[in-house]
Amino acid sequence: MNAPHISPPRLSFAMIGTRGVPAAYGGFETAVEEIGARLVEAGHEVTVYCRNADASLRRHRGMQLVHLPAVKVKVGETLSHTALSVAHATFRRRPDVAFVFNAANAPFVPWLRALGIPTAVHVDGLEWKRAKWNGLGRRYYRLVERLAVDWADALIADARGISDYYAANFAAPTELLTYGAAVQDDAGHDRIRPLGLEPKRYHLVVARFEPENHVDVIVDAYHRSTAELPLVVVGSAPYAAAYTQKIRQVAESDARIRLLGGVYDQLQLDELYANALAYVHGHSVGGTNPSLLRAMGGGTSVLAYDIDFNREVLGEEAAYFGSASALSRHFDDVESEPERHVALGRRLQRRAQRLYNWDAVSRGYEELGLRLASGYTIRASSPLRAPRPSHSIPRLP
């Protein structure tokens, strides 16, 4: 006789530290939506804490949404919203497990754990490397990396490079849980035609206007090129007026460059990714980038900034650049061999389908949640839980 099937216990999860869902901004939000919806499908309860979203929407894809305000200033926006979210989670809807996104929110972890809520922190990329942070901001991000290691029950990394960083600098184990890529076999093109765009007749950039995303380098490189197809730039930055103006000045001098600003219609954004001849990815800080995966899922050729994180995702199926002059040559090469780049895009799509799957990622979150609810922790000070590795690892400089 076969043993009876035993279903895993039903848990309640809180997703804290992002702008919330429906996803319309960045990678964290997309991850929360895709993972949260699948946790609901698996029989769990999921509460997502939201800001900058439609406050009238109370449920989305089975997830319960809690809308709370935030102070609209740089670091204060994230921290103020997380503080209110943690207060709500502890006093109004106490979850079995909390997933906190962004190491910047690590100072709130002891609050959750003091009330018996096991907590995992998604540490994101190496935020202290971002040019937008001054000396104080960088010191804060270096501090919260240590606090996340010391206080969280588990750390989540979305790329091997991030896992290696925490192992080397803190002797801390991480859960390697990447992102998924939505594979688009036929995205259509009805929503790009009103923009005056034709399939495979433009290049695309989608990024926040921040120095480490190299949008200024990309528009400069394109301006130097002999490319004839337009460069479509999607993105903006609420706290980077001077940097935005630098990009705008180049665009205003070149009729081939089109700045669309933010695009929040996700179907239109899908079409923009899938119909571009080449997607240009200038991100140089962070782990597995969801925008890059979205381009791969759309079957689009990629020109990427040459760093280990991007090579980990793309492998040998992409072209890489480290300067405006190198990228300028790539633009010319793409237009001289469009069929080859269409074929490269298909190969990247197959790679995304093989390596970046939301179902597998969500199962990883579910399994981690079950372990945390059963008492697992990396905190060395907690008895009867998994100890932190004790081998000697070099410290940060």
C-alpha atoms as a printed R data frame, in Angstrom:
    type eleno elety resid chain resno      x      y       z
1   ATOM     1    CA   MET     A     1  0.000  0.000   0.000
2   ATOM     2    CA   ASN     A     2  1.302  3.429  -0.903
3   ATOM     3    CA   ALA     A     3  1.912  5.834   1.962
4   ATOM     4    CA   PRO     A     4 -0.700  8.601   2.150
5   ATOM     5    CA   HIS     A     5  0.305 11.932   0.633
6   ATOM     6    CA   ILE     A     6  0.999 14.509   3.314
7   ATOM     7    CA   SER     A     7  0.523 18.119   2.213
8   ATOM     8    CA   PRO     A     8  2.909 20.707   3.597
9   ATOM     9    CA   PRO     A     9  1.445 22.913   6.307
10  ATOM    10    CA   ARG     A    10 -0.353 26.033   5.153
11  ATOM    11    CA   LEU     A    11  1.593 29.172   6.080
12  ATOM    12    CA   SER     A    12  0.945 32.884   6.059
13  ATOM    13    CA   PHE     A    13  3.693 34.945   4.438
14  ATOM    14    CA   ALA     A    14  4.328 38.697   4.618
15  ATOM    15    CA   MET     A    15  6.185 40.406   1.759
16  ATOM    16    CA   ILE     A    16  7.729 43.625   3.098
17  ATOM    17    CA   GLY     A    17 10.002 46.344   1.737
18  ATOM    18    CA   THR     A    18  8.894 46.867  -1.885
19  ATOM    19    CA   ARG     A    19  6.496 49.187  -3.693
20  ATOM    20    CA   GLY     A    20  4.069 46.306  -3.865
21  ATOM    21    CA   VAL     A    21  1.858 44.832  -6.551
22  ATOM    22    CA   PRO     A    22  0.615 44.853  -9.258
23  ATOM    23    CA   ALA     A    23  4.234 45.088 -10.391
24  ATOM    24    CA   ALA     A    24  4.822 48.285 -12.351
25  ATOM    25    CA   TYR     A    25  8.255 49.479 -11.282
26  ATOM    26    CA   GLY     A    26 11.153 47.101 -10.780
27  ATOM    27    CA   GLY     A    27 12.565 43.673 -10.150
28  ATOM    28    CA   PHE     A    28 11.572 43.305  -6.521
29  ATOM    29    CA   GLU     A    29  7.961 44.086  -7.366
30  ATOM    30    CA   THR     A    30  7.921 41.575 -10.208
31  ATOM    31    CA   ALA     A    31  9.436 38.946  -7.916
32  ATOM    32    CA   VAL     A    32  6.884 39.593  -5.190
33  ATOM    33    CA   GLU     A    33  4.018 39.286  -7.664
34  ATOM    34    CA   GLU     A    34  5.224 36.127  -9.373
35  ATOM    35    CA   ILE     A    35  6.358 34.364  -6.193
36  ATOM    36    CA   GLY     A    36  3.417 35.528  -4.091
37  ATOM    37    CA   ALA     A    37  0.846 34.390  -6.642
38  ATOM    38    CA   ARG     A    38  2.414 30.948  -6.812
39  ATOM    39    CA   LEU     A    39  2.537 30.638  -3.026
40  ATOM    40    CA   VAL     A    40 -1.193 31.364  -3.017
41  ATOM    41    CA   GLU     A    41 -1.721 28.677  -5.660
42  ATOM    42    CA   ALA     A    42  0.190 26.274  -3.394
43  ATOM    43    CA   GLY     A    43 -2.337 26.934  -0.622
44  ATOM    44    CA   HIS     A    44 -0.573 29.582   1.456
45  ATOM    45    CA   GLU     A    45 -1.730 33.027   2.501
46  ATOM    46    CA   VAL     A    46  0.295 35.983   1.246
47  ATOM    47    CA   THR     A    47  0.102 39.598   2.387
48  ATOM    48    CA   VAL     A    48  1.975 42.202   0.350
49  ATOM    49    CA   TYR     A    49  2.721 45.641   1.790
50  ATOM    50    CA   CYS     A    50  2.344 48.325  -0.865
51  ATOM    51    CA   ARG     A    51  3.146 51.956  -1.524
52  ATOM    52    CA   ASN     A    52  2.735 53.982  -4.722
53  ATOM    53    CA   ALA     A    53 -0.035 51.635  -5.857
54  ATOM    54    CA   ASP     A    54 -3.790 51.772  -6.372
55  ATOM    55    CA   ALA     A    55 -4.985 51.919  -2.765
56  ATOM    56    CA   SER     A    56 -8.476 50.797  -3.786
57  ATOM    57    CA   LEU     A    57 -7.123 47.398  -4.852
58  ATOM    58    CA   ARG     A    58 -7.309 45.015  -1.899
59  ATOM    59    CA   ARG     A    59 -6.473 41.708  -3.563
60  ATOM    60    CA   HIS     A    60 -4.360 40.798  -6.576
61  ATOM    61    CA   ARG     A    61 -3.804 37.289  -7.928
62  ATOM    62    CA   GLY     A    62 -4.980 35.906  -4.594
63  ATOM    63    CA   MET     A    63 -2.619 38.037  -2.493
64  ATOM    64    CA   GLN     A    64 -3.983 40.397   0.134
65  ATOM    65    CA   LEU     A    65 -2.676 43.940  -0.277
66  ATOM    66    CA   VAL     A    66 -2.072 46.385   2.570
67  ATOM    67    CA   HIS     A    67 -1.507 49.985   1.493
68  ATOM    68    CA   LEU     A    68  0.540 52.208   3.791
69  ATOM    69    CA   PRO     A    69  2.106 55.664   3.272
70  ATOM    70    CA   ALA     A    70  5.771 56.602   2.983
71  ATOM    71    CA   VAL     A    71  7.876 59.729   3.372
72  ATOM    72    CA   LYS     A    72  8.766 60.880  -0.155
73  ATOM    73    CA   VAL     A    73 12.501 61.383   0.300
74  ATOM    74    CA   LYS     A    74 15.242 59.103  -1.023
75  ATOM    75    CA   VAL     A    75 16.222 56.659   1.786
76  ATOM    76    CA   GLY     A    76 13.316 57.786   3.970
77  ATOM    77    CA   GLU     A    77 10.745 56.471   1.506
78  ATOM    78    CA   THR     A    78 11.785 52.848   1.869
79  ATOM    79    CA   LEU     A    79 12.530 52.955   5.593
80  ATOM    80    CA   SER     A    80  9.382 54.829   6.616
81  ATOM    81    CA   HIS     A    81  7.155 52.477   4.660
82  ATOM    82    CA   THR     A    82  8.922 49.396   6.003
83  ATOM    83    CA   ALA     A    83  8.553 50.658   9.582
84  ATOM    84    CA   LEU     A    84  4.794 50.999   9.130
85  ATOM    85    CA   SER     A    85  4.615 47.634   7.370
86  ATOM    86    CA   VAL     A    86  6.455 45.856  10.186
87  ATOM    87    CA   ALA     A    87  4.177 47.502  12.753
88  ATOM    88    CA   HIS     A    88  1.130 46.298  10.846
89  ATOM    89    CA   ALA     A    89  2.562 42.806  10.426
90  ATOM    90    CA   THR     A    90  3.323 42.451  14.111
91  ATOM    91    CA   PHE     A    91  0.201 44.008  15.621
92  ATOM    92    CA   ARG     A    92 -2.550 43.542  13.030
93  ATOM    93    CA   ARG     A    93 -1.776 40.513  10.844
94  ATOM    94    CA   ARG     A    94  1.068 38.521  12.323
95  ATOM    95    CA   PRO     A    95  2.478 36.142   9.664
96  ATOM    96    CA   ASP     A    96  4.169 32.799  10.112
97  ATOM    97    CA   VAL     A    97  7.142 33.965   8.018
98  ATOM    98    CA   ALA     A    98  8.308 37.364   6.748
99  ATOM    99    CA   PHE     A    99 10.290 37.959   3.581
100 ATOM   100    CA   VAL     A   100 11.966 41.369   3.825
101 ATOM   101    CA   PHE     A   101 13.359 42.771   0.583
102 ATOM   102    CA   ASN     A   102 16.436 45.031   0.524
103 ATOM   103    CA   ALA     A   103 19.219 44.879   3.110
104 ATOM   104    CA   ALA     A   104 18.480 48.542   3.918
105 ATOM   105    CA   ASN     A   105 15.498 47.254   5.891
106 ATOM   106    CA   ALA     A   106 17.620 45.009   8.144
107 ATOM   107    CA   PRO     A   107 17.200 47.307  11.210
108 ATOM   108    CA   PHE     A   108 13.548 46.216  11.384
109 ATOM   109    CA   VAL     A   109 14.328 42.498  11.536
110 ATOM   110    CA   PRO     A   110 14.808 42.333  15.350
111 ATOM   111    CA   TRP     A   111 11.320 43.806  15.755
112 ATOM   112    CA   LEU     A   112  9.847 40.947  13.735
113 ATOM   113    CA   ARG     A   113 11.932 38.278  15.419
114 ATOM   114    CA   ALA     A   114 11.174 39.582  18.922
115 ATOM   115    CA   LEU     A   115  7.561 38.669  18.240
116 ATOM   116    CA   GLY     A   116  8.490 35.193  17.040
117 ATOM   117    CA   ILE     A   117  8.257 35.852  13.297
118 ATOM   118    CA   PRO     A   118 11.089 34.090  11.471
119 ATOM   119    CA   THR     A   119 12.496 36.441   8.842
120 ATOM   120    CA   ALA     A   120 14.503 36.095   5.656
121 ATOM   121    CA   VAL     A   121 16.150 39.150   4.079
122 ATOM   122    CA   HIS     A   122 16.612 39.389   0.324
123 ATOM   123    CA   VAL     A   123 19.884 41.318   0.329
124 ATOM   124    CA   ASP     A   124 19.638 42.508  -3.314
125 ATOM   125    CA   GLY     A   125 22.850 43.796  -4.912
126 ATOM   126    CA   LEU     A   126 25.785 45.717  -3.507
127 ATOM   127    CA   GLU     A   127 23.913 48.959  -2.907
128 ATOM   128    CA   TRP     A   128 26.889 50.787  -1.421
129 ATOM   129    CA   LYS     A   129 28.467 50.790  -4.879
130 ATOM   130    CA   ARG     A   130 25.688 52.924  -6.345
131 ATOM   131    CA   ALA     A   131 26.836 56.417  -7.260
132 ATOM   132    CA   LYS     A   132 23.656 58.025  -5.925
133 ATOM   133    CA   TRP     A   133 24.736 57.370  -2.337
134 ATOM   134    CA   ASN     A   134 27.102 59.804  -0.661
135 ATOM   135    CA   GLY     A   135 29.549 58.867   2.079
136 ATOM   136    CA   LEU     A   136 26.849 58.533   4.748
137 ATOM   137    CA   GLY     A   137 24.588 56.486   2.483
138 ATOM   138    CA   ARG     A   138 27.401 54.147   1.545
139 ATOM   139    CA   ARG     A   139 28.404 53.648   5.171
140 ATOM   140    CA   TYR     A   140 24.777 52.864   5.989
141 ATOM   141    CA   TYR     A   141 24.565 50.181   3.312
142 ATOM   142    CA   ARG     A   142 27.841 48.625   4.438
143 ATOM   143    CA   LEU     A   143 26.444 48.572   7.985
144 ATOM   144    CA   VAL     A   144 23.104 46.986   7.082
145 ATOM   145    CA   GLU     A   145 24.827 44.169   5.213
146 ATOM   146    CA   ARG     A   146 26.408 43.189   8.524
147 ATOM   147    CA   LEU     A   147 23.117 43.685  10.394
148 ATOM   148    CA   ALA     A   148 21.275 41.439   7.940
149 ATOM   149    CA   VAL     A   149 23.872 38.732   8.526
150 ATOM   150    CA   ASP     A   150 23.688 39.129  12.306
151 ATOM   151    CA   TRP     A   151 19.911 39.434  12.675
152 ATOM   152    CA   ALA     A   152 18.119 37.591   9.875
153 ATOM   153    CA   ASP     A   153 17.204 33.910  10.065
154 ATOM   154    CA   ALA     A   154 18.135 33.513   6.393
155 ATOM   155    CA   LEU     A   155 19.642 35.576   3.597
156 ATOM   156    CA   ILE     A   156 18.426 35.375   0.002
157 ATOM   157    CA   ALA     A   157 20.773 36.159  -2.894
158 ATOM   158    CA   ASP     A   158 19.625 36.364  -6.496
159 ATOM   159    CA   ALA     A   159 23.020 35.676  -8.128
160 ATOM   160    CA   ARG     A   160 26.047 33.508  -7.491
161 ATOM   161    CA   GLY     A   161 28.217 36.614  -7.208
162 ATOM   162    CA   ILE     A   162 26.112 37.905  -4.311
163 ATOM   163    CA   SER     A   163 26.306 34.526  -2.557
164 ATOM   164    CA   ASP     A   164 30.076 34.520  -2.989
165 ATOM   165    CA   TYR     A   165 30.321 38.064  -1.610
166 ATOM   166    CA   TYR     A   166 28.459 37.181   1.610
167 ATOM   167    CA   ALA     A   167 30.430 33.977   2.032
168 ATOM   168    CA   ALA     A   168 33.773 35.729   1.529
169 ATOM   169    CA   ASN     A   169 33.101 38.816   3.620
170 ATOM   170    CA   PHE     A   170 30.806 37.557   6.377
171 ATOM   171    CA   ALA     A   171 31.163 33.755   6.336
172 ATOM   172    CA   ALA     A   172 27.408 33.782   5.892
173 ATOM   173    CA   PRO     A   173 25.390 31.177   3.985
174 ATOM   174    CA   THR     A   174 22.754 32.400   1.550
175 ATOM   175    CA   GLU     A   175 19.821 30.882  -0.286
176 ATOM   176    CA   LEU     A   176 20.492 31.280  -4.014
177 ATOM   177    CA   LEU     A   177 17.056 32.126  -5.414
178 ATOM   178    CA   THR     A   178 17.194 33.962  -8.725
179 ATOM   179    CA   TYR     A   179 14.344 35.469 -10.746
180 ATOM   180    CA   GLY     A   180 12.214 33.969 -13.464
181 ATOM   181    CA   ALA     A   181 11.836 35.016 -17.064
182 ATOM   182    CA   ALA     A   182  8.452 35.156 -18.754
183 ATOM   183    CA   VAL     A   183  9.003 33.627 -22.189
184 ATOM   184    CA   GLN     A   184  7.043 35.410 -24.896
185 ATOM   185    CA   ASP     A   185  6.508 33.338 -28.011
186 ATOM   186    CA   ASP     A   186  4.331 35.985 -29.657
187 ATOM   187    CA   ALA     A   187  4.067 39.273 -27.797
188 ATOM   188    CA   GLY     A   188  2.333 41.010 -30.687
189 ATOM   189    CA   HIS     A   189  3.014 44.585 -31.715
190 ATOM   190    CA   ASP     A   190 -0.300 46.442 -31.557
191 ATOM   191    CA   ARG     A   191  0.818 48.523 -28.569
192 ATOM   192    CA   ILE     A   192  4.087 49.720 -30.082
193 ATOM   193    CA   ARG     A   193  2.577 50.926 -33.340
194 ATOM   194    CA   PRO     A   194  0.980 54.020 -31.719
195 ATOM   195    CA   LEU     A   195  4.544 54.925 -30.685
196 ATOM   196    CA   GLY     A   196  5.575 54.865 -34.336
197 ATOM   197    CA   LEU     A   197  7.685 51.722 -33.879
198 ATOM   198    CA   GLU     A   198  7.996 48.649 -36.064
199 ATOM   199    CA   PRO     A   199  9.119 45.142 -35.037
200 ATOM   200    CA   LYS     A   200 12.909 44.716 -35.100
201 ATOM   201    CA   ARG     A   201 13.311 48.306 -36.302
202 ATOM   202    CA   TYR     A   202 14.598 49.955 -33.093
203 ATOM   203    CA   HIS     A   203 17.041 49.530 -30.214
204 ATOM   204    CA   LEU     A   204 15.824 49.617 -26.604
205 ATOM   205    CA   VAL     A   205 17.049 50.722 -23.165
206 ATOM   206    CA   VAL     A   206 14.938 50.199 -20.018
207 ATOM   207    CA   ALA     A   207 16.561 51.524 -16.848
208 ATOM   208    CA   ARG     A   208 16.325 53.983 -14.017
209 ATOM   209    CA   PHE     A   209 18.427 57.042 -14.754
210 ATOM   210    CA   GLU     A   210 21.254 56.345 -12.344
211 ATOM   211    CA   PRO     A   211 25.016 56.477 -13.073
212 ATOM   212    CA   GLU     A   212 25.621 52.774 -12.428
213 ATOM   213    CA   ASN     A   213 23.059 51.938 -15.143
214 ATOM   214    CA   HIS     A   214 25.138 53.882 -17.691
215 ATOM   215    CA   VAL     A   215 22.190 55.358 -19.568
216 ATOM   216    CA   ASP     A   216 24.341 58.418 -20.292
217 ATOM   217    CA   VAL     A   217 27.062 56.188 -21.770
218 ATOM   218    CA   ILE     A   218 24.483 54.365 -23.889
219 ATOM   219    CA   VAL     A   219 22.952 57.503 -25.415
220 ATOM   220    CA   ASP     A   220 26.429 58.937 -25.999
221 ATOM   221    CA   ALA     A   221 27.550 55.730 -27.712
222 ATOM   222    CA   TYR     A   222 24.473 55.679 -29.899
223 ATOM   223    CA   HIS     A   223 24.944 59.367 -30.749
224 ATOM   224    CA   ARG     A   224 28.461 58.540 -31.986
225 ATOM   225    CA   SER     A   225 27.266 55.583 -34.064
226 ATOM   226    CA   THR     A   226 26.059 55.511 -37.652
227 ATOM   227    CA   ALA     A   227 22.936 53.568 -36.650
228 ATOM   228    CA   GLU     A   228 19.779 54.425 -38.536
229 ATOM   229    CA   LEU     A   229 17.210 52.633 -36.386
230 ATOM   230    CA   PRO     A   230 15.989 54.744 -33.429
231 ATOM   231    CA   LEU     A   231 17.132 54.261 -29.850
232 ATOM   232    CA   VAL     A   232 14.101 54.065 -27.543
233 ATOM   233    CA   VAL     A   233 14.860 54.906 -23.909
234 ATOM   234    CA   VAL     A   234 12.369 53.903 -21.206
235 ATOM   235    CA   GLY     A   235 12.951 55.148 -17.672
236 ATOM   236    CA   SER     A   236 13.403 58.074 -15.330
237 ATOM   237    CA   ALA     A   237 14.656 58.816 -11.812
238 ATOM   238    CA   PRO     A   238 12.839 60.823  -9.144
239 ATOM   239    CA   TYR     A   239 16.024 61.892  -7.345
240 ATOM   240    CA   ALA     A   240 18.497 62.431 -10.205
241 ATOM   241    CA   ALA     A   241 17.631 65.698 -11.948
242 ATOM   242    CA   ALA     A   242 21.192 66.557 -12.998
243 ATOM   243    CA   TYR     A   243 21.851 63.102 -14.413
244 ATOM   244    CA   THR     A   244 18.511 63.114 -16.247
245 ATOM   245    CA   GLN     A   245 19.327 66.499 -17.773
246 ATOM   246    CA   LYS     A   246 22.644 65.155 -19.048
247 ATOM   247    CA   ILE     A   247 20.812 62.381 -20.893
248 ATOM   248    CA   ARG     A   248 18.135 64.754 -22.140
249 ATOM   249    CA   GLN     A   249 20.699 67.134 -23.648
250 ATOM   250    CA   VAL     A   250 22.167 64.366 -25.820
251 ATOM   251    CA   ALA     A   251 18.697 63.180 -26.842
252 ATOM   252    CA   GLU     A   252 17.611 66.683 -27.826
253 ATOM   253    CA   SER     A   253 20.623 66.958 -30.122
254 ATOM   254    CA   ASP     A   254 19.867 63.675 -31.910
255 ATOM   255    CA   ALA     A   255 16.480 63.066 -33.534
256 ATOM   256    CA   ARG     A   256 17.170 59.315 -33.565
257 ATOM   257    CA   ILE     A   257 16.959 59.125 -29.744
258 ATOM   258    CA   ARG     A   258 13.477 58.884 -28.245
259 ATOM   259    CA   LEU     A   259 12.915 59.309 -24.503
260 ATOM   260    CA   LEU     A   260  9.598 57.713 -23.505
261 ATOM   261    CA   GLY     A   261  9.872 58.251 -19.744
262 ATOM   262    CA   GLY     A   262  8.300 55.583 -17.557
263 ATOM   263    CA   VAL     A   263  6.110 52.972 -19.254
264 ATOM   264    CA   TYR     A   264  3.714 51.370 -16.781
265 ATOM   265    CA   ASP     A   265  1.495 49.476 -19.215
266 ATOM   266    CA   GLN     A   266  3.077 46.055 -18.761
267 ATOM   267    CA   LEU     A   267  1.690 44.649 -22.017
268 ATOM   268    CA   GLN     A   268  3.155 47.574 -23.915
269 ATOM   269    CA   LEU     A   269  6.457 47.087 -22.100
270 ATOM   270    CA   ASP     A   270  6.441 43.394 -23.033
271 ATOM   271    CA   GLU     A   271  5.988 44.387 -26.674
272 ATOM   272    CA   LEU     A   272  8.814 46.909 -26.454
273 ATOM   273    CA   TYR     A   273 11.201 44.241 -25.169
274 ATOM   274    CA   ALA     A   274 10.127 41.514 -27.585
275 ATOM   275    CA   ASN     A   275 10.134 43.646 -30.743
276 ATOM   276    CA   ALA     A   276 13.463 45.443 -30.286
277 ATOM   277    CA   LEU     A   277 16.308 44.426 -32.572
278 ATOM   278    CA   ALA     A   278 18.714 44.872 -29.643
279 ATOM   279    CA   TYR     A   279 18.242 45.554 -25.952
280 ATOM   280    CA   VAL     A   280 21.088 47.539 -24.345
281 ATOM   281    CA   HIS     A   281 21.744 46.685 -20.705
282 ATOM   282    CA   GLY     A   282 24.045 49.083 -18.881
283 ATOM   283    CA   HIS     A   283 23.508 47.904 -15.293
284 ATOM   284    CA   SER     A   284 26.749 47.417 -13.384
285 ATOM   285    CA   VAL     A   285 25.554 46.963  -9.773
286 ATOM   286    CA   GLY     A   286 23.320 44.211  -8.499
287 ATOM   287    CA   GLY     A   287 22.740 40.555  -9.138
288 ATOM   288    CA   THR     A   288 20.395 38.873 -11.588
289 ATOM   289    CA   ASN     A   289 18.574 41.754 -13.234
290 ATOM   290    CA   PRO     A   290 14.857 41.263 -14.042
291 ATOM   291    CA   SER     A   291 14.955 43.757 -16.910
292 ATOM   292    CA   LEU     A   292 17.677 41.684 -18.540
293 ATOM   293    CA   LEU     A   293 15.643 38.509 -18.057
294 ATOM   294    CA   ARG     A   294 12.616 40.214 -19.565
295 ATOM   295    CA   ALA     A   295 14.560 41.014 -22.714
296 ATOM   296    CA   MET     A   296 15.842 37.435 -22.875
297 ATOM   297    CA   GLY     A   297 12.333 36.079 -22.389
298 ATOM   298    CA   GLY     A   298 11.201 38.276 -25.264
299 ATOM   299    CA   GLY     A   299 13.803 36.698 -27.531
300 ATOM   300    CA   THR     A   300 15.815 39.884 -28.018
301 ATOM   301    CA   SER     A   301 19.529 40.204 -28.719
302 ATOM   302    CA   VAL     A   302 21.450 41.894 -25.900
303 ATOM   303    CA   LEU     A   303 24.367 44.336 -25.692
304 ATOM   304    CA   ALA     A   304 25.433 44.267 -22.038
305 ATOM   305    CA   TYR     A   305 27.836 46.115 -19.783
306 ATOM   306    CA   ASP     A   306 30.757 43.784 -19.140
307 ATOM   307    CA   ILE     A   307 30.543 42.629 -15.519
308 ATOM   308    CA   ASP     A   308 30.425 39.158 -13.962
309 ATOM   309    CA   PHE     A   309 26.741 39.421 -13.001
310 ATOM   310    CA   ASN     A   310 25.693 40.035 -16.608
311 ATOM   311    CA   ARG     A   311 27.957 37.300 -17.971
312 ATOM   312    CA   GLU     A   312 26.520 34.875 -15.410
313 ATOM   313    CA   VAL     A   313 23.040 35.485 -16.831
314 ATOM   314    CA   LEU     A   314 23.849 35.812 -20.540
315 ATOM   315    CA   GLY     A   315 26.760 33.465 -21.056
316 ATOM   316    CA   GLU     A   316 28.355 33.617 -24.486
317 ATOM   317    CA   GLU     A   317 25.158 34.552 -26.331
318 ATOM   318    CA   ALA     A   318 25.542 38.338 -25.971
319 ATOM   319    CA   ALA     A   319 27.876 41.166 -26.953
320 ATOM   320    CA   TYR     A   320 29.599 43.100 -24.146
321 ATOM   321    CA   PHE     A   321 30.922 46.641 -23.787
322 ATOM   322    CA   GLY     A   322 32.923 48.595 -21.269
323 ATOM   323    CA   SER     A   323 33.033 51.984 -22.964
324 ATOM   324    CA   ALA     A   324 31.000 54.260 -25.204
325 ATOM   325    CA   SER     A   325 33.333 53.634 -28.141
326 ATOM   326    CA   ALA     A   326 32.930 49.858 -27.871
327 ATOM   327    CA   LEU     A   327 29.158 50.144 -27.636
328 ATOM   328    CA   SER     A   328 29.049 52.507 -30.579
329 ATOM   329    CA   ARG     A   329 30.696 49.826 -32.709
330 ATOM   330    CA   HIS     A   330 28.174 47.268 -31.451
331 ATOM   331    CA   PHE     A   331 25.268 49.463 -32.610
332 ATOM   332    CA   ASP     A   332 26.792 49.575 -36.081
333 ATOM   333    CA   ASP     A   333 27.436 45.817 -36.070
334 ATOM   334    CA   VAL     A   334 23.835 45.024 -35.052
335 ATOM   335    CA   GLU     A   335 22.413 46.993 -37.955
336 ATOM   336    CA   SER     A   336 24.888 45.466 -40.406
337 ATOM   337    CA   GLU     A   337 23.873 41.916 -39.381
338 ATOM   338    CA   PRO     A   338 20.253 42.072 -38.178
339 ATOM   339    CA   GLU     A   339 19.472 38.429 -38.972
340 ATOM   340    CA   ARG     A   340 22.376 37.209 -36.841
341 ATOM   341    CA   HIS     A   341 21.102 39.232 -33.897
342 ATOM   342    CA   VAL     A   342 17.575 37.936 -34.321
343 ATOM   343    CA   ALA     A   343 19.058 34.425 -34.095
344 ATOM   344    CA   LEU     A   344 21.085 35.389 -31.000
345 ATOM   345    CA   GLY     A   345 17.873 36.619 -29.403
346 ATOM   346    CA   ARG     A   346 16.235 33.248 -29.942
347 ATOM   347    CA   ARG     A   347 19.215 31.536 -28.319
348 ATOM   348    CA   LEU     A   348 18.975 33.841 -25.315
349 ATOM   349    CA   GLN     A   349 15.280 33.061 -25.055
350 ATOM   350    CA   ARG     A   350 16.017 29.341 -24.887
351 ATOM   351    CA   ARG     A   351 18.654 30.030 -22.218
352 ATOM   352    CA   ALA     A   352 16.146 32.004 -20.149
353 ATOM   353    CA   GLN     A   353 13.572 29.242 -20.462
354 ATOM   354    CA   ARG     A   354 16.121 26.682 -19.307
355 ATOM   355    CA   LEU     A   355 17.712 28.560 -16.401
356 ATOM   356    CA   TYR     A   356 15.211 31.132 -15.086
357 ATOM   357    CA   ASN     A   357 11.860 29.644 -14.158
358 ATOM   358    CA   TRP     A   358  9.371 31.320 -11.808
359 ATOM   359    CA   ASP     A   359  7.863 27.994 -10.722
360 ATOM   360    CA   ALA     A   360 11.255 26.718  -9.565
361 ATOM   361    CA   VAL     A   361 12.084 30.028  -7.859
362 ATOM   362    CA   SER     A   362  8.746 30.018  -6.032
363 ATOM   363    CA   ARG     A   363  9.262 26.460  -4.837
364 ATOM   364    CA   GLY     A   364 12.568 27.646  -3.393
365 ATOM   365    CA   TYR     A   365 10.797 30.385  -1.438
366 ATOM   366    CA   GLU     A   366  8.162 27.931  -0.244
367 ATOM   367    CA   GLU     A   367 10.764 25.417   0.917
368 ATOM   368    CA   LEU     A   368 12.706 28.142   2.715
369 ATOM   369    CA   GLY     A   369  9.510 29.356   4.375
370 ATOM   370    CA   LEU     A   370  8.709 25.863   5.601
371 ATOM   371    CA   ARG     A   371 12.207 25.491   7.041
372 ATOM   372    CA   LEU     A   372 12.008 28.867   8.763
373 ATOM   373    CA   ALA     A   373  8.608 28.056  10.253
374 ATOM   374    CA   SER     A   374 10.106 24.813  11.584
375 ATOM   375    CA   GLY     A   375 12.907 26.636  13.403
376 ATOM   376    CA   TYR     A   376 15.747 26.967  10.903
377 ATOM   377    CA   THR     A   377 18.062 29.970  11.306
378 ATOM   378    CA   ILE     A   378 21.608 30.971  10.394
379 ATOM   379    CA   ARG     A   379 21.923 33.016  13.577
380 ATOM   380    CA   ALA     A   380 24.736 31.543  15.677
381 ATOM   381    CA   SER     A   381 23.137 32.804  18.903
382 ATOM   382    CA   SER     A   382 19.947 30.788  18.421
383 ATOM   383    CA   PRO     A   383 20.070 27.307  19.991
384 ATOM   384    CA   LEU     A   384 18.695 24.269  18.174
385 ATOM   385    CA   ARG     A   385 19.108 25.968  14.816
386 ATOM   386    CA   ALA     A   386 21.619 25.693  11.999
387 ATOM   387    CA   PRO     A   387 24.898 27.410  12.988
388 ATOM   388    CA   ARG     A   388 26.727 29.870  10.793
389 ATOM   389    CA   PRO     A   389 29.902 28.503   9.142
390 ATOM   390    CA   SER     A   390 32.987 29.052  11.303
391 ATOM   391    CA   HIS     A   391 35.755 28.816   8.692
392 ATOM   392    CA   SER     A   392 38.060 31.766   8.221
393 ATOM   393    CA   ILE     A   393 37.067 34.196   5.448
394 ATOM   394    CA   PRO     A   394 38.759 37.525   4.607
395 ATOM   395    CA   ARG     A   395 36.893 40.598   5.814
396 ATOM   396    CA   LEU     A   396 35.830 43.595   3.784
397 ATOM   397    CA   PRO     A   397 38.528 46.216   3.278
